[in-house]
Amino acid sequence: MRKNNYESAVIINAAIEEEQIEATIKRIEDTIRNNGGEIVDVDKWGRKRLAYAVNKTKSGYYAIIRFVAPPEAISKLERMYQLDEFIIRYLTIVLDKFALEYLDKSKSLREQEKLDALMAEKAEVIEEKVNSDNEE
């Protein structure tokens, strides 16, 4: 069975409780897994203001889910999106090799930036400790 790489962007109604938002994301993940898919990454952007009101809602909780699944799973996933009362908007796309390369590069760049920030923070702590030891 052939599987493709997909990315699904979902906007969930931000007016609901955090537990309901997490439960909605969990239902999405379960739907993907139950239809032969595998979750690669879940990127939660959090609550954001919408550009325009959708169904009288002015803000949404954004989540990006990257996964590998057979093409047949997408119709079932999108049917679940349509039936879920908390999902405002969604878009699922197939990721080609160029998109996958870009995502890998940007992920490694983000990881390197985090590592650099951590190293700078540790260097500051060490420098402060050395300075305080020299003063004593």
Rosetta constraint file for C-alpha pairs under 8 A:
AtomPair CA 1 CA 70 HARMONIC 7.06 0.50
AtomPair CA 2 CA 70 HARMONIC 5.94 0.50
AtomPair CA 2 CA 71 HARMONIC 7.88 0.50
AtomPair CA 3 CA 68 HARMONIC 6.15 0.50
AtomPair CA 3 CA 69 HARMONIC 4.93 0.50
AtomPair CA 3 CA 70 HARMONIC 4.24 0.50
AtomPair CA 3 CA 71 HARMONIC 6.71 0.50
AtomPair CA 4 CA 68 HARMONIC 5.50 0.50
AtomPair CA 4 CA 69 HARMONIC 5.66 0.50
AtomPair CA 4 CA 70 HARMONIC 6.13 0.50
AtomPair CA 4 CA 71 HARMONIC 6.88 0.50
AtomPair CA 4 CA 94 HARMONIC 6.93 0.50
AtomPair CA 4 CA 95 HARMONIC 7.71 0.50
AtomPair CA 5 CA 66 HARMONIC 7.36 0.50
AtomPair CA 5 CA 67 HARMONIC 5.87 0.50
AtomPair CA 5 CA 68 HARMONIC 4.52 0.50
AtomPair CA 5 CA 69 HARMONIC 6.72 0.50
AtomPair CA 5 CA 94 HARMONIC 5.89 0.50
AtomPair CA 5 CA 95 HARMONIC 5.38 0.50
AtomPair CA 5 CA 96 HARMONIC 7.54 0.50
AtomPair CA 6 CA 66 HARMONIC 5.71 0.50
AtomPair CA 6 CA 67 HARMONIC 5.36 0.50
AtomPair CA 6 CA 68 HARMONIC 6.04 0.50
AtomPair CA 6 CA 69 HARMONIC 7.43 0.50
AtomPair CA 6 CA 92 HARMONIC 6.78 0.50
AtomPair CA 6 CA 93 HARMONIC 5.60 0.50
AtomPair CA 6 CA 94 HARMONIC 4.48 0.50
AtomPair CA 6 CA 95 HARMONIC 5.33 0.50
AtomPair CA 7 CA 64 HARMONIC 6.84 0.50
AtomPair CA 7 CA 65 HARMONIC 5.65 0.50
AtomPair CA 7 CA 66 HARMONIC 4.38 0.50
AtomPair CA 7 CA 67 HARMONIC 6.41 0.50
AtomPair CA 7 CA 92 HARMONIC 5.63 0.50
AtomPair CA 7 CA 93 HARMONIC 5.44 0.50
AtomPair CA 7 CA 94 HARMONIC 6.49 0.50
AtomPair CA 7 CA 95 HARMONIC 6.67 0.50
AtomPair CA 8 CA 64 HARMONIC 5.72 0.50
AtomPair CA 8 CA 65 HARMONIC 5.14 0.50
AtomPair CA 8 CA 66 HARMONIC 6.36 0.50
AtomPair CA 8 CA 90 HARMONIC 6.99 0.50
AtomPair CA 8 CA 91 HARMONIC 5.57 0.50
AtomPair CA 8 CA 92 HARMONIC 4.11 0.50
AtomPair CA 8 CA 93 HARMONIC 6.40 0.50
AtomPair CA 9 CA 62 HARMONIC 7.29 0.50
AtomPair CA 9 CA 63 HARMONIC 5.93 0.50
AtomPair CA 9 CA 64 HARMONIC 4.53 0.50
AtomPair CA 9 CA 65 HARMONIC 6.44 0.50
AtomPair CA 9 CA 90 HARMONIC 5.51 0.50
AtomPair CA 9 CA 91 HARMONIC 5.24 0.50
AtomPair CA 9 CA 92 HARMONIC 6.34 0.50
AtomPair CA 10 CA 62 HARMONIC 5.88 0.50
AtomPair CA 10 CA 63 HARMONIC 5.35 0.50
AtomPair CA 10 CA 64 HARMONIC 6.35 0.50
AtomPair CA 10 CA 87 HARMONIC 7.02 0.50
AtomPair CA 10 CA 88 HARMONIC 7.73 0.50
AtomPair CA 10 CA 89 HARMONIC 5.95 0.50
AtomPair CA 10 CA 90 HARMONIC 4.38 0.50
AtomPair CA 10 CA 91 HARMONIC 6.64 0.50
AtomPair CA 11 CA 60 HARMONIC 5.61 0.50
AtomPair CA 11 CA 61 HARMONIC 5.44 0.50
AtomPair CA 11 CA 62 HARMONIC 4.71 0.50
AtomPair CA 11 CA 63 HARMONIC 6.55 0.50
AtomPair CA 11 CA 87 HARMONIC 5.96 0.50
AtomPair CA 11 CA 88 HARMONIC 5.53 0.50
AtomPair CA 11 CA 89 HARMONIC 5.17 0.50
AtomPair CA 11 CA 90 HARMONIC 6.20 0.50
AtomPair CA 12 CA 21 HARMONIC 7.02 0.50
AtomPair CA 12 CA 60 HARMONIC 5.40 0.50
AtomPair CA 12 CA 61 HARMONIC 4.91 0.50
AtomPair CA 12 CA 62 HARMONIC 6.45 0.50
AtomPair CA 12 CA 63 HARMONIC 7.97 0.50
AtomPair CA 12 CA 86 HARMONIC 5.59 0.50
AtomPair CA 12 CA 87 HARMONIC 4.45 0.50
AtomPair CA 12 CA 88 HARMONIC 5.51 0.50
AtomPair CA 12 CA 89 HARMONIC 7.30 0.50
AtomPair CA 13 CA 57 HARMONIC 7.25 0.50
AtomPair CA 13 CA 59 HARMONIC 6.99 0.50
AtomPair CA 13 CA 60 HARMONIC 4.89 0.50
AtomPair CA 13 CA 61 HARMONIC 6.20 0.50
AtomPair CA 13 CA 86 HARMONIC 5.37 0.50
AtomPair CA 13 CA 87 HARMONIC 6.18 0.50
AtomPair CA 13 CA 88 HARMONIC 6.08 0.50
AtomPair CA 14 CA 21 HARMONIC 7.86 0.50
AtomPair CA 14 CA 47 HARMONIC 6.28 0.50
AtomPair CA 14 CA 59 HARMONIC 5.78 0.50
AtomPair CA 14 CA 60 HARMONIC 4.42 0.50
AtomPair CA 14 CA 61 HARMONIC 5.12 0.50
AtomPair CA 15 CA 59 HARMONIC 7.66 0.50
AtomPair CA 15 CA 60 HARMONIC 7.71 0.50
AtomPair CA 16 CA 20 HARMONIC 6.42 0.50
AtomPair CA 16 CA 21 HARMONIC 6.91 0.50
AtomPair CA 17 CA 21 HARMONIC 6.48 0.50
AtomPair CA 18 CA 22 HARMONIC 6.25 0.50
AtomPair CA 19 CA 23 HARMONIC 6.07 0.50
AtomPair CA 20 CA 24 HARMONIC 6.08 0.50
AtomPair CA 21 CA 25 HARMONIC 6.36 0.50
AtomPair CA 21 CA 61 HARMONIC 7.84 0.50
AtomPair CA 22 CA 26 HARMONIC 6.12 0.50
AtomPair CA 23 CA 27 HARMONIC 6.15 0.50
AtomPair CA 24 CA 28 HARMONIC 6.37 0.50
AtomPair CA 24 CA 86 HARMONIC 7.61 0.50
AtomPair CA 25 CA 29 HARMONIC 6.31 0.50
AtomPair CA 25 CA 63 HARMONIC 7.97 0.50
AtomPair CA 26 CA 30 HARMONIC 6.09 0.50
AtomPair CA 27 CA 31 HARMONIC 6.06 0.50
AtomPair CA 28 CA 32 HARMONIC 6.34 0.50
AtomPair CA 28 CA 77 HARMONIC 7.42 0.50
AtomPair CA 28 CA 80 HARMONIC 7.90 0.50
AtomPair CA 29 CA 33 HARMONIC 6.25 0.50
AtomPair CA 29 CA 39 HARMONIC 6.94 0.50
AtomPair CA 30 CA 34 HARMONIC 5.89 0.50
AtomPair CA 31 CA 35 HARMONIC 6.30 0.50
AtomPair CA 31 CA 76 HARMONIC 7.88 0.50
AtomPair CA 31 CA 77 HARMONIC 6.35 0.50
AtomPair CA 31 CA 80 HARMONIC 7.87 0.50
AtomPair CA 32 CA 36 HARMONIC 6.73 0.50
AtomPair CA 32 CA 37 HARMONIC 5.00 0.50
AtomPair CA 32 CA 38 HARMONIC 6.81 0.50
AtomPair CA 32 CA 39 HARMONIC 7.47 0.50
AtomPair CA 32 CA 67 HARMONIC 7.93 0.50
AtomPair CA 32 CA 69 HARMONIC 7.30 0.50
AtomPair CA 32 CA 73 HARMONIC 6.95 0.50
AtomPair CA 32 CA 77 HARMONIC 6.72 0.50
AtomPair CA 33 CA 37 HARMONIC 4.62 0.50
AtomPair CA 33 CA 38 HARMONIC 5.69 0.50
AtomPair CA 33 CA 39 HARMONIC 7.40 0.50
AtomPair CA 35 CA 69 HARMONIC 7.65 0.50
AtomPair CA 35 CA 70 HARMONIC 7.95 0.50
AtomPair CA 35 CA 73 HARMONIC 5.39 0.50
AtomPair CA 35 CA 76 HARMONIC 7.89 0.50
AtomPair CA 36 CA 69 HARMONIC 6.03 0.50
AtomPair CA 36 CA 70 HARMONIC 6.70 0.50
AtomPair CA 36 CA 73 HARMONIC 7.20 0.50
AtomPair CA 37 CA 67 HARMONIC 6.78 0.50
AtomPair CA 37 CA 68 HARMONIC 5.44 0.50
AtomPair CA 37 CA 69 HARMONIC 3.94 0.50
AtomPair CA 37 CA 70 HARMONIC 6.71 0.50
AtomPair CA 37 CA 73 HARMONIC 7.43 0.50
AtomPair CA 38 CA 67 HARMONIC 5.57 0.50
AtomPair CA 38 CA 68 HARMONIC 5.23 0.50
AtomPair CA 38 CA 69 HARMONIC 6.34 0.50
AtomPair CA 39 CA 65 HARMONIC 7.48 0.50
AtomPair CA 39 CA 66 HARMONIC 6.31 0.50
AtomPair CA 39 CA 67 HARMONIC 4.39 0.50
AtomPair CA 39 CA 68 HARMONIC 6.54 0.50
AtomPair CA 40 CA 65 HARMONIC 7.69 0.50
AtomPair CA 40 CA 66 HARMONIC 5.34 0.50
AtomPair CA 40 CA 67 HARMONIC 4.81 0.50
AtomPair CA 40 CA 68 HARMONIC 7.00 0.50
AtomPair CA 41 CA 65 HARMONIC 5.89 0.50
AtomPair CA 41 CA 66 HARMONIC 5.07 0.50
AtomPair CA 41 CA 67 HARMONIC 6.83 0.50
AtomPair CA 42 CA 63 HARMONIC 7.06 0.50
AtomPair CA 42 CA 64 HARMONIC 5.82 0.50
AtomPair CA 42 CA 65 HARMONIC 4.55 0.50
AtomPair CA 42 CA 66 HARMONIC 6.34 0.50
AtomPair CA 43 CA 63 HARMONIC 5.74 0.50
AtomPair CA 43 CA 64 HARMONIC 4.99 0.50
AtomPair CA 43 CA 65 HARMONIC 6.30 0.50
AtomPair CA 44 CA 62 HARMONIC 6.27 0.50
AtomPair CA 44 CA 63 HARMONIC 4.47 0.50
AtomPair CA 44 CA 64 HARMONIC 6.35 0.50
AtomPair CA 45 CA 61 HARMONIC 7.18 0.50
AtomPair CA 45 CA 62 HARMONIC 5.23 0.50
AtomPair CA 45 CA 63 HARMONIC 5.75 0.50
AtomPair CA 45 CA 64 HARMONIC 7.70 0.50
AtomPair CA 46 CA 61 HARMONIC 5.04 0.50
AtomPair CA 46 CA 62 HARMONIC 5.49 0.50
AtomPair CA 46 CA 63 HARMONIC 7.16 0.50
AtomPair CA 47 CA 59 HARMONIC 6.77 0.50
AtomPair CA 47 CA 60 HARMONIC 5.48 0.50
AtomPair CA 47 CA 61 HARMONIC 4.21 0.50
AtomPair CA 47 CA 62 HARMONIC 6.38 0.50
AtomPair CA 48 CA 59 HARMONIC 5.61 0.50
AtomPair CA 48 CA 60 HARMONIC 5.57 0.50
AtomPair CA 48 CA 61 HARMONIC 6.22 0.50
AtomPair CA 48 CA 62 HARMONIC 7.13 0.50
AtomPair CA 49 CA 58 HARMONIC 6.07 0.50
AtomPair CA 49 CA 59 HARMONIC 4.23 0.50
AtomPair CA 49 CA 60 HARMONIC 6.38 0.50
AtomPair CA 50 CA 54 HARMONIC 7.96 0.50
AtomPair CA 50 CA 58 HARMONIC 5.48 0.50
AtomPair CA 50 CA 59 HARMONIC 5.01 0.50
AtomPair CA 50 CA 60 HARMONIC 6.47 0.50
AtomPair CA 51 CA 58 HARMONIC 7.95 0.50
AtomPair CA 52 CA 58 HARMONIC 6.70 0.50
AtomPair CA 53 CA 57 HARMONIC 5.17 0.50
AtomPair CA 53 CA 58 HARMONIC 4.75 0.50
AtomPair CA 53 CA 59 HARMONIC 7.78 0.50
AtomPair CA 54 CA 58 HARMONIC 6.76 0.50
AtomPair CA 54 CA 88 HARMONIC 7.25 0.50
AtomPair CA 55 CA 88 HARMONIC 7.99 0.50
AtomPair CA 60 CA 88 HARMONIC 7.81 0.50
AtomPair CA 69 CA 73 HARMONIC 6.45 0.50
AtomPair CA 69 CA 74 HARMONIC 7.91 0.50
AtomPair CA 70 CA 74 HARMONIC 7.67 0.50
AtomPair CA 71 CA 75 HARMONIC 7.94 0.50
AtomPair CA 72 CA 76 HARMONIC 7.32 0.50
AtomPair CA 73 CA 77 HARMONIC 6.14 0.50
AtomPair CA 74 CA 78 HARMONIC 6.04 0.50
AtomPair CA 75 CA 79 HARMONIC 6.08 0.50
AtomPair CA 76 CA 80 HARMONIC 6.28 0.50
AtomPair CA 77 CA 81 HARMONIC 6.36 0.50
AtomPair CA 78 CA 82 HARMONIC 6.25 0.50
AtomPair CA 79 CA 83 HARMONIC 6.33 0.50
AtomPair CA 80 CA 84 HARMONIC 6.10 0.50
AtomPair CA 81 CA 87 HARMONIC 6.34 0.50
AtomPair CA 81 CA 90 HARMONIC 7.26 0.50
AtomPair CA 82 CA 87 HARMONIC 7.62 0.50
AtomPair CA 95 CA 99 HARMONIC 5.64 0.50
AtomPair CA 95 CA 100 HARMONIC 6.39 0.50
AtomPair CA 96 CA 100 HARMONIC 6.36 0.50
AtomPair CA 97 CA 101 HARMONIC 6.16 0.50
AtomPair CA 98 CA 102 HARMONIC 6.20 0.50
AtomPair CA 99 CA 103 HARMONIC 6.12 0.50
AtomPair CA 100 CA 104 HARMONIC 6.15 0.50
AtomPair CA 101 CA 105 HARMONIC 6.20 0.50
AtomPair CA 102 CA 106 HARMONIC 6.06 0.50
AtomPair CA 103 CA 107 HARMONIC 5.94 0.50
AtomPair CA 104 CA 108 HARMONIC 6.20 0.50
AtomPair CA 105 CA 109 HARMONIC 6.08 0.50
AtomPair CA 106 CA 110 HARMONIC 6.11 0.50
AtomPair CA 107 CA 111 HARMONIC 6.19 0.50
AtomPair CA 108 CA 112 HARMONIC 6.08 0.50
AtomPair CA 109 CA 113 HARMONIC 6.19 0.50
AtomPair CA 110 CA 114 HARMONIC 6.26 0.50
AtomPair CA 111 CA 115 HARMONIC 6.18 0.50
AtomPair CA 112 CA 116 HARMONIC 6.07 0.50
AtomPair CA 113 CA 117 HARMONIC 6.16 0.50
AtomPair CA 114 CA 118 HARMONIC 6.16 0.50
AtomPair CA 115 CA 119 HARMONIC 6.13 0.50
AtomPair CA 116 CA 120 HARMONIC 6.15 0.50
AtomPair CA 117 CA 121 HARMONIC 6.17 0.50
AtomPair CA 118 CA 122 HARMONIC 6.21 0.50
AtomPair CA 119 CA 123 HARMONIC 6.10 0.50
AtomPair CA 120 CA 124 HARMONIC 6.27 0.50
AtomPair CA 121 CA 125 HARMONIC 6.40 0.50
AtomPair CA 122 CA 126 HARMONIC 6.19 0.50
AtomPair CA 123 CA 127 HARMONIC 6.04 0.50
AtomPair CA 124 CA 128 HARMONIC 6.09 0.50
AtomPair CA 125 CA 129 HARMONIC 6.18 0.50
AtomPair CA 126 CA 130 HARMONIC 6.14 0.50
AtomPair CA 127 CA 131 HARMONIC 6.11 0.50
AtomPair CA 128 CA 132 HARMONIC 6.08 0.50
AtomPair CA 129 CA 133 HARMONIC 6.07 0.50
AtomPair CA 130 CA 134 HARMONIC 6.15 0.50
AtomPair CA 131 CA 135 HARMONIC 6.31 0.50
AtomPair CA 132 CA 136 HARMONIC 6.58 0.50
